[in-house]
Amino acid sequence: MELADGARVQVARVGQETTRLFLERGSLEARITLAARPRFFQVDTSAARCVDLGCHYVLSVDAAGAAHVRVTTGQV
């Protein structure tokens, strides 16, 4: 995972079943390999939750709190 400058993210949960982050603002780029367990990596925003299914995506939250996700490979 890579955070853009100015992004604000919080760790909401770290466990054996799931790891969940909360993206308050800015953007992050996640690259999750197919070797990772599906649904293990999740990112919440105030608008939605992105649940990884083995993929590469960019998730952004704008100043109004709207979330936008762009998936380049795989599924979210």
PyMOL commands that set and color helices and strands:
alter all, ss='L'
color gray80, all
select strands_A, chain A and resi 2-3+8-14+19-31+41-44+49-51+56-61+67-73
alter strands_A, ss='S'
color yellow, strands_A
deselect
rebuild
show_as cartoon
